[in-house]
């Protein structure tokens, strides 16, 4: 049995005891030497176990005293339920609500809990500016010339080399660059389907993906999602004969924040390959993990070229640069033709700048700090929700990404809460945005990409009080 498998197995076992309440908050854990003795492992393996549990905020280390179960687990709210969308394709687009929420994007007068990107304060903006200036000096015609159709070679090489971290073995020629992540998804969907085709998506799902699917004339079949483990594989099996393609966000999807276990990813990839249903994998949040190890991608289990792996730097480095990419597997020629028709080329300067930022190692240093900050934010946001939100509130427990899924008691209409919150300078994302069906009216996505501060805590308190007000009003009306 390999050391990596062994340490993961031990860490998962202890994590399960903590989550189930067998190990209580504040309880002391066995020493490193005791772990070595009990499990027959080396001291290095025992240390990796504790590092993993610490990274997941399950364990605290106290100098000269040892390891203890994190007391934050006392404040954990219940998990939201598994989503239960209708098995019939939906088409009730909440267009007006989506437009209302996203009209606030960039409004510095509002506290934007609704927008799923890190604050500019968490991004290495000055270093990126230097890379942009350098790019104008080294690129042909100062970056004014067209890039090759496949995209910047330096960027593609760096993405290919980084694929080893998630179990991939990509080559630079396997990749095509795009103008952001949504552009990559758009090319994939156009290459794979035609109007009238059915696409299987997670429920809840990012609104931009839903709108894109409808704009291409697709029927959308929403799949049940567990807040921790992602789509229900059995539900996908039951509809496999009805769908032309499947699009999933397996790692820390928005808005649930779930992460599919490796065995589920492997099963889904094999299932879809057997039925010749292509899988578009949106891995835009994969680098934002809270543990010590990046989760694998579905592409890691792809042996037939049936998985089209997409990502970008929009959620972790430079949203406005619009730098994305896709490894389209056996559909590469189709995507190149689409890119030629729709884009001709990708932005040369931004691609060169990002490629060089990755090459120098600055990206990895930035990610380490960003992940620590986002994890700390998540912990503080959840504490504030437990303290200020109405009794009966439930939250997801993402182990990475940028978003929390908050489920209020059923009498709280979050669209009504949105209207009250915006008057107080607070923007939220109502759950109804994330579906084409009549569901999630008492839910919302809350992004924790804003740095923690007294003002953020105050705004969460205001939001909690407004939710209580809506609840009281609806109790009175009923």
Secondary structure, DSSP 4 states (H G I P E B T S, - for coil): --HHHHHHHHHHHHHHHHHHTSSPTTPBPPPHHHHHHHHT--HHHHHHHHHHHHHTTSEEEETTTEEEE-GGGGGPPPPPPPP---SSPB----HHHHHHHHTTTT-TTSEETTS-S--GGGS-HHHHHHHHHHHHHHSGGGGTSPPPTT--HHHHHHHHHHGGGGT----GGG-EEESSHHHHHHHHHHHH--TT-EEEEEES--HHHHHHHHHTT-EEEEEEEETTTEE-HHHHHHHGGG-SEEEE--BS-TTT--B--HHHHHHHHHHHHHTT-EEEEE-TTTT-BSSSSPPPPGGGG-SSS-EEEEEESTTTT-GGG--EEEE-GGGHHHHHHHHHHHTSS--HHHHHHHHHHHHTTHHHHHHHHHHHHHHHHHHHHHHHHHHHSPTT-EE---SBSSEEEEE--TT--HHHHHHHHHHTTEE-EEGGGG-SSS--TTEEEEE--SPP-HHHHHHHHHHHHHHHHHHHHHHHH-
